[in-house]
């Protein structure tokens, strides 16, 4: 079982992603995210994460689960 966490108190909290892109380079995936951290930096911060394809697939699964959970929560709250 593999877990991926990005957490911590500022300045280690990643903040909100403004943009995201991924690029496959041979056997790795490079994820580029531009983050907004208004309480720490006035300008968005670029972050680059290099990972294997297996880790990228796991991240995709975790993100898909998070999106579904958020959508369900939003629907329940809207009742």
ABEGO torsion letter per residue (X at the ends): XBBBBBBEBOAABAEBBABBBBBBBEABBBBBBBBBBAAABABBBBBBBBBBAAAAAAAAAAAAAAAAAAAAAAAAAAX
